[in-house]
Amino acid sequence: MQDQNTTPDIDPASAVNAADTQNPDTTEPAGVTYEEGGLEARLAAAEALARDQHDAFLRAKAETDNVRKRASQDLQAARKYALESFAIELIAVKDSLEAGLSVQQGDVDAYRNGMELTLRQLSGVLEKFNVLEIAPAGDKFDPNRHQAISALESDEVPNTVLSVLQKGYALHERVLRPAFVTVAKARTGS
């Protein structure tokens, strides 16, 4: 491989000619003149522009930092108070339970009616916030939404939910707690 010289070859004759074309009073090339103070004015303008752009950059950076901090604070507040409306609704259910417990005298039917009313109130709150029951009696077993506690021989189609031992709950489509179920299995020959 051949060494490549990165410096251009200069013809000594042309270098002498270039030196002859310069104005002998200044180091400016011939035919080019600068106004007195022109370079200083251009330099001062460039420095002023650089200062302005640097200031604009610092202001934009500060604004970006402020937006980031506000977003972080908003996110923290959203997390902190996300359950506020849910909690307000549950307070009414708690009030109903406390009112039922404060009754000194009453019969079983009155207590039962109060409990049914409170249960409807709680079910309404859960439904309002998209917490839905998973009660799959008679449905096909779904391992994503159900947890089989036992399997019983039955005339039903295998993997059919025979009974629900404990209801499950889902928030929108996410299972909070699977339903605990008993599942049908095929009868063994006897």
Secondary structure as the mmCIF struct_conf table of DSSP 4:
data_model
#
loop_
_struct_conf.conf_type_id
_struct_conf.id
_struct_conf.beg_label_comp_id
_struct_conf.beg_label_asym_id
_struct_conf.beg_label_seq_id
_struct_conf.end_label_comp_id
_struct_conf.end_label_asym_id
_struct_conf.end_label_seq_id
HELX_LH_PP_P HELX_LH_PP_P1 GLN A 2 ASN A 5
BEND BEND1 THR A 7 THR A 7
HELX_LH_PP_P HELX_LH_PP_P2 PRO A 8 ASP A 9
HELX_RH_AL_P HELX_RH_AL_P1 PRO A 12 ASP A 20
TURN_TY1_P TURN_TY1_P1 THR A 21 THR A 21
STRN STRN1 GLN A 22 GLN A 22
TURN_TY1_P TURN_TY1_P2 PRO A 24 ASP A 25
BEND BEND2 THR A 26 GLU A 28
STRN STRN2 PRO A 29 PRO A 29
TURN_TY1_P TURN_TY1_P3 ALA A 30 GLY A 31
TURN_TY1_P TURN_TY1_P4 GLU A 36 GLY A 37
HELX_RH_AL_P HELX_RH_AL_P2 GLY A 38 LYS A 80
TURN_TY1_P TURN_TY1_P5 TYR A 81 LEU A 83
HELX_RH_AL_P HELX_RH_AL_P3 GLU A 84 SER A 102
BEND BEND3 GLN A 104 GLN A 105
HELX_RH_AL_P HELX_RH_AL_P4 VAL A 108 LYS A 128
TURN_TY1_P TURN_TY1_P6 PHE A 129 ASN A 130
STRN STRN3 VAL A 131 ILE A 134
TURN_TY1_P TURN_TY1_P7 ALA A 137 GLY A 138
BEND BEND4 ASP A 139 ASP A 139
STRN STRN4 LYS A 140 LYS A 140
HELX_LH_PP_P HELX_LH_PP_P3 PHE A 141 PHE A 141
TURN_TY1_P TURN_TY1_P8 PRO A 143 ARG A 145
STRN STRN5 HIS A 146 GLU A 153
BEND BEND5 ASP A 155 GLU A 156
HELX_LH_PP_P HELX_LH_PP_P4 VAL A 157 VAL A 157
TURN_TY1_P TURN_TY1_P9 PRO A 158 ASN A 159
STRN STRN6 THR A 160 THR A 160
STRN STRN7 VAL A 161 GLN A 166
STRN STRN8 GLY A 168 LEU A 171
TURN_TY1_P TURN_TY1_P10 HIS A 172 GLU A 173
STRN STRN9 ARG A 174 ARG A 177
HELX_LH_PP_P HELX_LH_PP_P5 PRO A 178 PRO A 178
STRN STRN10 ALA A 179 LYS A 185
HELX_LH_PP_P HELX_LH_PP_P6 ALA A 186 GLY A 189
#
